[in-house]
Amino acid sequence: MTKRRTYTEEAEKLAKAIDIAIEAFENKILEHEMKQHLELTISCYKEWKEQSLNPEPQFRSLSSLKYLIEAVFTYFQEGTGPTVEFFWKKLDEEGLDFKRENKLEKILKRGKIRGRIEYDYVTDMIVIAEQAKLTTSEDSRKLSQMIGEFESRKKKNN
């Protein structure tokens, strides 16, 4: 029998991951563009930590926490370099069970965007992923088509 996850446990786990992210940004940041935004980035991560540990009552649910997890992990899921590698290595050392995955690849294989979180993710990442050579122009075309299909489904349901 698997143990049921609680909001508090998951929020504390996310808070530890955020501390590691901040450590990674402070100690390993080499990318010039990111150095310019370091203070703002760290401030944002601290705010996410506070939101996860002390949410408004209506947002104290595992499904609401998913949105914060998505925000916290976006850079580390799709980025590369010493900052990203430090983050994933340290998460593993701490025994935090977050997994690195290529979400665009999973969505492409499935051929469909499922839900608002994936929609927001694809629309945010489609250009960046192709520029970073994480996807091809053909992949981007398919993702654009999936975005259109998702938007059409949403219009029909409203």
mmCIF file of the C-alpha atoms, coordinates in Angstrom:
data_MODEL
# 
_entry.id   MODEL 
# 
loop_
_atom_site.group_PDB 
_atom_site.id 
_atom_site.type_symbol 
_atom_site.label_atom_id 
_atom_site.label_alt_id 
_atom_site.label_comp_id 
_atom_site.label_asym_id 
_atom_site.label_entity_id 
_atom_site.label_seq_id 
_atom_site.pdbx_PDB_ins_code 
_atom_site.Cartn_x 
_atom_site.Cartn_y 
_atom_site.Cartn_z 
_atom_site.occupancy 
_atom_site.B_iso_or_equiv 
_atom_site.pdbx_formal_charge 
_atom_site.auth_seq_id 
_atom_site.auth_comp_id 
_atom_site.auth_asym_id 
_atom_site.auth_atom_id 
_atom_site.pdbx_PDB_model_num 
ATOM 1   C CA . MET A 1 1   ? 0.000   0.000  0.000   1.00 0.00 ? 1   MET A CA 1 
ATOM 2   C CA . THR A 1 2   ? 1.447   3.381  -0.978  1.00 0.00 ? 2   THR A CA 1 
ATOM 3   C CA . LYS A 1 3   ? 1.535   6.158  1.545   1.00 0.00 ? 3   LYS A CA 1 
ATOM 4   C CA . ARG A 1 4   ? -0.825  9.040  0.795   1.00 0.00 ? 4   ARG A CA 1 
ATOM 5   C CA . ARG A 1 5   ? 1.015   12.267 0.116   1.00 0.00 ? 5   ARG A CA 1 
ATOM 6   C CA . THR A 1 6   ? 0.093   15.285 2.209   1.00 0.00 ? 6   THR A CA 1 
ATOM 7   C CA . TYR A 1 7   ? 0.269   18.928 1.225   1.00 0.00 ? 7   TYR A CA 1 
ATOM 8   C CA . THR A 1 8   ? 2.686   19.720 4.058   1.00 0.00 ? 8   THR A CA 1 
ATOM 9   C CA . GLU A 1 9   ? 5.135   16.942 3.109   1.00 0.00 ? 9   GLU A CA 1 
ATOM 10  C CA . GLU A 1 10  ? 5.095   17.880 -0.563  1.00 0.00 ? 10  GLU A CA 1 
ATOM 11  C CA . ALA A 1 11  ? 5.431   21.611 0.194   1.00 0.00 ? 11  ALA A CA 1 
ATOM 12  C CA . GLU A 1 12  ? 8.411   20.952 2.473   1.00 0.00 ? 12  GLU A CA 1 
ATOM 13  C CA . LYS A 1 13  ? 10.015  18.789 -0.210  1.00 0.00 ? 13  LYS A CA 1 
ATOM 14  C CA . LEU A 1 14  ? 9.469   21.586 -2.751  1.00 0.00 ? 14  LEU A CA 1 
ATOM 15  C CA . ALA A 1 15  ? 10.932  24.124 -0.302  1.00 0.00 ? 15  ALA A CA 1 
ATOM 16  C CA . LYS A 1 16  ? 14.119  22.004 -0.062  1.00 0.00 ? 16  LYS A CA 1 
ATOM 17  C CA . ALA A 1 17  ? 14.290  21.874 -3.875  1.00 0.00 ? 17  ALA A CA 1 
ATOM 18  C CA . ILE A 1 18  ? 13.907  25.665 -3.997  1.00 0.00 ? 18  ILE A CA 1 
ATOM 19  C CA . ASP A 1 19  ? 16.773  26.071 -1.516  1.00 0.00 ? 19  ASP A CA 1 
ATOM 20  C CA . ILE A 1 20  ? 18.900  23.889 -3.806  1.00 0.00 ? 20  ILE A CA 1 
ATOM 21  C CA . ALA A 1 21  ? 17.839  25.950 -6.825  1.00 0.00 ? 21  ALA A CA 1 
ATOM 22  C CA . ILE A 1 22  ? 18.895  29.155 -5.061  1.00 0.00 ? 22  ILE A CA 1 
ATOM 23  C CA . GLU A 1 23  ? 22.205  27.533 -4.092  1.00 0.00 ? 23  GLU A CA 1 
ATOM 24  C CA . ALA A 1 24  ? 22.704  26.478 -7.711  1.00 0.00 ? 24  ALA A CA 1 
ATOM 25  C CA . PHE A 1 25  ? 21.996  29.986 -8.972  1.00 0.00 ? 25  PHE A CA 1 
ATOM 26  C CA . GLU A 1 26  ? 24.292  31.604 -6.398  1.00 0.00 ? 26  GLU A CA 1 
ATOM 27  C CA . ASN A 1 27  ? 27.201  29.189 -6.822  1.00 0.00 ? 27  ASN A CA 1 
ATOM 28  C CA . LYS A 1 28  ? 27.129  27.869 -10.370 1.00 0.00 ? 28  LYS A CA 1 
ATOM 29  C CA . ILE A 1 29  ? 25.651  30.552 -12.580 1.00 0.00 ? 29  ILE A CA 1 
ATOM 30  C CA . LEU A 1 30  ? 27.922  31.114 -15.560 1.00 0.00 ? 30  LEU A CA 1 
ATOM 31  C CA . GLU A 1 31  ? 25.506  32.145 -18.266 1.00 0.00 ? 31  GLU A CA 1 
ATOM 32  C CA . HIS A 1 32  ? 25.933  35.913 -18.752 1.00 0.00 ? 32  HIS A CA 1 
ATOM 33  C CA . GLU A 1 33  ? 22.236  36.543 -19.422 1.00 0.00 ? 33  GLU A CA 1 
ATOM 34  C CA . MET A 1 34  ? 21.247  34.899 -16.142 1.00 0.00 ? 34  MET A CA 1 
ATOM 35  C CA . LYS A 1 35  ? 23.799  36.879 -14.076 1.00 0.00 ? 35  LYS A CA 1 
ATOM 36  C CA . GLN A 1 36  ? 21.968  40.070 -14.993 1.00 0.00 ? 36  GLN A CA 1 
ATOM 37  C CA . HIS A 1 37  ? 18.739  38.644 -13.587 1.00 0.00 ? 37  HIS A CA 1 
ATOM 38  C CA . LEU A 1 38  ? 20.167  36.711 -10.648 1.00 0.00 ? 38  LEU A CA 1 
ATOM 39  C CA . GLU A 1 39  ? 18.729  38.899 -7.882  1.00 0.00 ? 39  GLU A CA 1 
ATOM 40  C CA . LEU A 1 40  ? 15.257  38.892 -9.442  1.00 0.00 ? 40  LEU A CA 1 
ATOM 41  C CA . THR A 1 41  ? 15.397  35.129 -10.074 1.00 0.00 ? 41  THR A CA 1 
ATOM 42  C CA . ILE A 1 42  ? 16.375  34.359 -6.490  1.00 0.00 ? 42  ILE A CA 1 
ATOM 43  C CA . SER A 1 43  ? 13.689  36.704 -5.188  1.00 0.00 ? 43  SER A CA 1 
ATOM 44  C CA . CYS A 1 44  ? 11.106  34.890 -7.311  1.00 0.00 ? 44  CYS A CA 1 
ATOM 45  C CA . TYR A 1 45  ? 12.209  31.482 -6.004  1.00 0.00 ? 45  TYR A CA 1 
ATOM 46  C CA . LYS A 1 46  ? 12.016  32.748 -2.408  1.00 0.00 ? 46  LYS A CA 1 
ATOM 47  C CA . GLU A 1 47  ? 8.482   33.970 -3.081  1.00 0.00 ? 47  GLU A CA 1 
ATOM 48  C CA . TRP A 1 48  ? 7.525   30.537 -4.487  1.00 0.00 ? 48  TRP A CA 1 
ATOM 49  C CA . LYS A 1 49  ? 8.948   28.921 -1.360  1.00 0.00 ? 49  LYS A CA 1 
ATOM 50  C CA . GLU A 1 50  ? 6.850   31.188 0.846   1.00 0.00 ? 50  GLU A CA 1 
ATOM 51  C CA . GLN A 1 51  ? 3.739   30.472 -1.253  1.00 0.00 ? 51  GLN A CA 1 
ATOM 52  C CA . SER A 1 52  ? 4.291   26.723 -0.977  1.00 0.00 ? 52  SER A CA 1 
ATOM 53  C CA . LEU A 1 53  ? 4.868   26.721 2.784   1.00 0.00 ? 53  LEU A CA 1 
ATOM 54  C CA . ASN A 1 54  ? 2.224   29.330 3.672   1.00 0.00 ? 54  ASN A CA 1 
ATOM 55  C CA . PRO A 1 55  ? -0.448  29.238 0.962   1.00 0.00 ? 55  PRO A CA 1 
ATOM 56  C CA . GLU A 1 56  ? -3.743  31.054 1.024   1.00 0.00 ? 56  GLU A CA 1 
ATOM 57  C CA . PRO A 1 57  ? -6.301  28.536 2.356   1.00 0.00 ? 57  PRO A CA 1 
ATOM 58  C CA . GLN A 1 58  ? -7.977  28.107 -1.051  1.00 0.00 ? 58  GLN A CA 1 
ATOM 59  C CA . PHE A 1 59  ? -4.609  27.137 -2.602  1.00 0.00 ? 59  PHE A CA 1 
ATOM 60  C CA . ARG A 1 60  ? -3.611  24.554 0.016   1.00 0.00 ? 60  ARG A CA 1 
ATOM 61  C CA . SER A 1 61  ? -4.047  21.519 -2.225  1.00 0.00 ? 61  SER A CA 1 
ATOM 62  C CA . LEU A 1 62  ? -1.738  19.164 -4.080  1.00 0.00 ? 62  LEU A CA 1 
ATOM 63  C CA . SER A 1 63  ? -3.215  20.289 -7.402  1.00 0.00 ? 63  SER A CA 1 
ATOM 64  C CA . SER A 1 64  ? -2.398  23.952 -6.609  1.00 0.00 ? 64  SER A CA 1 
ATOM 65  C CA . LEU A 1 65  ? 1.092   22.909 -5.544  1.00 0.00 ? 65  LEU A CA 1 
ATOM 66  C CA . LYS A 1 66  ? 1.604   21.378 -9.011  1.00 0.00 ? 66  LYS A CA 1 
ATOM 67  C CA . TYR A 1 67  ? 1.566   24.888 -10.500 1.00 0.00 ? 67  TYR A CA 1 
ATOM 68  C CA . LEU A 1 68  ? 4.360   26.001 -8.188  1.00 0.00 ? 68  LEU A CA 1 
ATOM 69  C CA . ILE A 1 69  ? 6.352   22.833 -8.895  1.00 0.00 ? 69  ILE A CA 1 
ATOM 70  C CA . GLU A 1 70  ? 5.981   23.535 -12.610 1.00 0.00 ? 70  GLU A CA 1 
ATOM 71  C CA . ALA A 1 71  ? 7.228   27.099 -12.151 1.00 0.00 ? 71  ALA A CA 1 
ATOM 72  C CA . VAL A 1 72  ? 10.169  26.081 -9.950  1.00 0.00 ? 72  VAL A CA 1 
ATOM 73  C CA . PHE A 1 73  ? 11.342  23.300 -12.254 1.00 0.00 ? 73  PHE A CA 1 
ATOM 74  C CA . THR A 1 74  ? 10.880  24.871 -15.708 1.00 0.00 ? 74  THR A CA 1 
ATOM 75  C CA . TYR A 1 75  ? 14.423  26.247 -15.926 1.00 0.00 ? 75  TYR A CA 1 
ATOM 76  C CA . PHE A 1 76  ? 15.951  23.028 -14.629 1.00 0.00 ? 76  PHE A CA 1 
ATOM 77  C CA . GLN A 1 77  ? 13.844  20.709 -16.804 1.00 0.00 ? 77  GLN A CA 1 
ATOM 78  C CA . GLU A 1 78  ? 14.791  22.412 -20.057 1.00 0.00 ? 78  GLU A CA 1 
ATOM 79  C CA . GLY A 1 79  ? 18.081  24.128 -19.285 1.00 0.00 ? 79  GLY A CA 1 
ATOM 80  C CA . THR A 1 80  ? 21.620  22.842 -19.605 1.00 0.00 ? 80  THR A CA 1 
ATOM 81  C CA . GLY A 1 81  ? 24.970  23.735 -18.104 1.00 0.00 ? 81  GLY A CA 1 
ATOM 82  C CA . PRO A 1 82  ? 26.685  23.713 -14.711 1.00 0.00 ? 82  PRO A CA 1 
ATOM 83  C CA . THR A 1 83  ? 23.795  25.351 -12.825 1.00 0.00 ? 83  THR A CA 1 
ATOM 84  C CA . VAL A 1 84  ? 21.301  22.757 -14.047 1.00 0.00 ? 84  VAL A CA 1 
ATOM 85  C CA . GLU A 1 85  ? 23.650  19.815 -13.497 1.00 0.00 ? 85  GLU A CA 1 
ATOM 86  C CA . PHE A 1 86  ? 24.497  20.999 -9.972  1.00 0.00 ? 86  PHE A CA 1 
ATOM 87  C CA . PHE A 1 87  ? 20.770  21.270 -9.179  1.00 0.00 ? 87  PHE A CA 1 
ATOM 88  C CA . TRP A 1 88  ? 19.900  17.722 -10.322 1.00 0.00 ? 88  TRP A CA 1 
ATOM 89  C CA . LYS A 1 89  ? 22.973  16.185 -8.652  1.00 0.00 ? 89  LYS A CA 1 
ATOM 90  C CA . LYS A 1 90  ? 22.187  17.911 -5.349  1.00 0.00 ? 90  LYS A CA 1 
ATOM 91  C CA . LEU A 1 91  ? 18.495  16.888 -5.517  1.00 0.00 ? 91  LEU A CA 1 
ATOM 92  C CA . ASP A 1 92  ? 19.598  13.291 -5.958  1.00 0.00 ? 92  ASP A CA 1 
ATOM 93  C CA . GLU A 1 93  ? 22.080  13.539 -3.054  1.00 0.00 ? 93  GLU A CA 1 
ATOM 94  C CA . GLU A 1 94  ? 19.308  14.917 -0.812  1.00 0.00 ? 94  GLU A CA 1 
ATOM 95  C CA . GLY A 1 95  ? 17.009  12.041 -1.783  1.00 0.00 ? 95  GLY A CA 1 
ATOM 96  C CA . LEU A 1 96  ? 14.311  14.302 -3.179  1.00 0.00 ? 96  LEU A CA 1 
ATOM 97  C CA . ASP A 1 97  ? 12.291  12.257 -5.655  1.00 0.00 ? 97  ASP A CA 1 
ATOM 98  C CA . PHE A 1 98  ? 11.778  14.884 -8.342  1.00 0.00 ? 98  PHE A CA 1 
ATOM 99  C CA . LYS A 1 99  ? 12.605  13.523 -11.790 1.00 0.00 ? 99  LYS A CA 1 
ATOM 100 C CA . ARG A 1 100 ? 14.206  15.229 -14.754 1.00 0.00 ? 100 ARG A CA 1 
ATOM 101 C CA . GLU A 1 101 ? 12.130  14.798 -17.864 1.00 0.00 ? 101 GLU A CA 1 
ATOM 102 C CA . ASN A 1 102 ? 11.760  16.203 -21.333 1.00 0.00 ? 102 ASN A CA 1 
ATOM 103 C CA . LYS A 1 103 ? 8.118   17.204 -21.210 1.00 0.00 ? 103 LYS A CA 1 
ATOM 104 C CA . LEU A 1 104 ? 7.997   18.434 -24.800 1.00 0.00 ? 104 LEU A CA 1 
ATOM 105 C CA . GLU A 1 105 ? 9.169   15.010 -25.967 1.00 0.00 ? 105 GLU A CA 1 
ATOM 106 C CA . LYS A 1 106 ? 6.415   13.317 -23.938 1.00 0.00 ? 106 LYS A CA 1 
ATOM 107 C CA . ILE A 1 107 ? 3.765   15.662 -25.366 1.00 0.00 ? 107 ILE A CA 1 
ATOM 108 C CA . LEU A 1 108 ? 5.059   15.131 -28.905 1.00 0.00 ? 108 LEU A CA 1 
ATOM 109 C CA . LYS A 1 109 ? 4.934   11.333 -28.498 1.00 0.00 ? 109 LYS A CA 1 
ATOM 110 C CA . ARG A 1 110 ? 1.388   11.521 -27.147 1.00 0.00 ? 110 ARG A CA 1 
ATOM 111 C CA . GLY A 1 111 ? 0.349   13.917 -29.924 1.00 0.00 ? 111 GLY A CA 1 
ATOM 112 C CA . LYS A 1 112 ? -1.966  15.918 -27.684 1.00 0.00 ? 112 LYS A CA 1 
ATOM 113 C CA . ILE A 1 113 ? -1.811  18.649 -25.043 1.00 0.00 ? 113 ILE A CA 1 
ATOM 114 C CA . ARG A 1 114 ? -3.614  17.569 -21.887 1.00 0.00 ? 114 ARG A CA 1 
ATOM 115 C CA . GLY A 1 115 ? -4.730  20.422 -19.697 1.00 0.00 ? 115 GLY A CA 1 
ATOM 116 C CA . ARG A 1 116 ? -3.904  24.016 -18.993 1.00 0.00 ? 116 ARG A CA 1 
ATOM 117 C CA . ILE A 1 117 ? -0.515  23.364 -17.351 1.00 0.00 ? 117 ILE A CA 1 
ATOM 118 C CA . GLU A 1 118 ? 0.774   21.558 -20.459 1.00 0.00 ? 118 GLU A CA 1 
ATOM 119 C CA . TYR A 1 119 ? -0.747  24.217 -22.722 1.00 0.00 ? 119 TYR A CA 1 
ATOM 120 C CA . ASP A 1 120 ? 1.022   27.010 -20.826 1.00 0.00 ? 120 ASP A CA 1 
ATOM 121 C CA . TYR A 1 121 ? 4.241   25.003 -20.803 1.00 0.00 ? 121 TYR A CA 1 
ATOM 122 C CA . VAL A 1 122 ? 4.194   24.337 -24.562 1.00 0.00 ? 122 VAL A CA 1 
ATOM 123 C CA . THR A 1 123 ? 3.356   27.942 -25.436 1.00 0.00 ? 123 THR A CA 1 
ATOM 124 C CA . ASP A 1 124 ? 6.198   29.158 -23.179 1.00 0.00 ? 124 ASP A CA 1 
ATOM 125 C CA . MET A 1 125 ? 8.749   26.633 -24.446 1.00 0.00 ? 125 MET A CA 1 
ATOM 126 C CA . ILE A 1 126 ? 8.055   26.125 -28.166 1.00 0.00 ? 126 ILE A CA 1 
ATOM 127 C CA . VAL A 1 127 ? 10.424  28.831 -29.457 1.00 0.00 ? 127 VAL A CA 1 
ATOM 128 C CA . ILE A 1 128 ? 13.046  28.397 -26.731 1.00 0.00 ? 128 ILE A CA 1 
ATOM 129 C CA . ALA A 1 129 ? 13.211  24.636 -27.276 1.00 0.00 ? 129 ALA A CA 1 
ATOM 130 C CA . GLU A 1 130 ? 13.848  24.989 -30.989 1.00 0.00 ? 130 GLU A CA 1 
ATOM 131 C CA . GLN A 1 131 ? 16.483  27.698 -30.431 1.00 0.00 ? 131 GLN A CA 1 
ATOM 132 C CA . ALA A 1 132 ? 18.229  25.470 -27.865 1.00 0.00 ? 132 ALA A CA 1 
ATOM 133 C CA . LYS A 1 133 ? 18.021  22.571 -30.340 1.00 0.00 ? 133 LYS A CA 1 
ATOM 134 C CA . LEU A 1 134 ? 15.872  20.535 -27.941 1.00 0.00 ? 134 LEU A CA 1 
ATOM 135 C CA . THR A 1 135 ? 13.319  20.215 -30.738 1.00 0.00 ? 135 THR A CA 1 
ATOM 136 C CA . THR A 1 136 ? 13.395  20.384 -34.525 1.00 0.00 ? 136 THR A CA 1 
ATOM 137 C CA . SER A 1 137 ? 11.412  22.734 -36.759 1.00 0.00 ? 137 SER A CA 1 
ATOM 138 C CA . GLU A 1 138 ? 9.147   19.748 -37.541 1.00 0.00 ? 138 GLU A CA 1 
ATOM 139 C CA . ASP A 1 139 ? 8.568   19.230 -33.795 1.00 0.00 ? 139 ASP A CA 1 
ATOM 140 C CA . SER A 1 140 ? 7.712   22.919 -33.464 1.00 0.00 ? 140 SER A CA 1 
ATOM 141 C CA . ARG A 1 141 ? 5.223   22.625 -36.309 1.00 0.00 ? 141 ARG A CA 1 
ATOM 142 C CA . LYS A 1 142 ? 3.557   19.659 -34.594 1.00 0.00 ? 142 LYS A CA 1 
ATOM 143 C CA . LEU A 1 143 ? 3.476   21.495 -31.265 1.00 0.00 ? 143 LEU A CA 1 
ATOM 144 C CA . SER A 1 144 ? 1.895   24.539 -32.935 1.00 0.00 ? 144 SER A CA 1 
ATOM 145 C CA . GLN A 1 145 ? -0.767  22.280 -34.406 1.00 0.00 ? 145 GLN A CA 1 
ATOM 146 C CA . MET A 1 146 ? -1.418  20.762 -30.967 1.00 0.00 ? 146 MET A CA 1 
ATOM 147 C CA . ILE A 1 147 ? -1.742  24.261 -29.469 1.00 0.00 ? 147 ILE A CA 1 
ATOM 148 C CA . GLY A 1 148 ? -4.370  25.078 -32.105 1.00 0.00 ? 148 GLY A CA 1 
ATOM 149 C CA . GLU A 1 149 ? -6.245  21.834 -31.406 1.00 0.00 ? 149 GLU A CA 1 
ATOM 150 C CA . PHE A 1 150 ? -6.192  22.490 -27.655 1.00 0.00 ? 150 PHE A CA 1 
ATOM 151 C CA . GLU A 1 151 ? -7.515  26.026 -28.160 1.00 0.00 ? 151 GLU A CA 1 
ATOM 152 C CA . SER A 1 152 ? -10.283 24.697 -30.430 1.00 0.00 ? 152 SER A CA 1 
ATOM 153 C CA . ARG A 1 153 ? -11.321 22.128 -27.806 1.00 0.00 ? 153 ARG A CA 1 
ATOM 154 C CA . LYS A 1 154 ? -11.437 24.861 -25.158 1.00 0.00 ? 154 LYS A CA 1 
ATOM 155 C CA . LYS A 1 155 ? -13.609 27.108 -27.385 1.00 0.00 ? 155 LYS A CA 1 
ATOM 156 C CA . LYS A 1 156 ? -16.030 24.225 -28.011 1.00 0.00 ? 156 LYS A CA 1 
ATOM 157 C CA . ASN A 1 157 ? -16.351 23.527 -24.283 1.00 0.00 ? 157 ASN A CA 1 
ATOM 158 C CA . ASN A 1 158 ? -17.087 27.182 -23.427 1.00 0.00 ? 158 ASN A CA 1 
# 
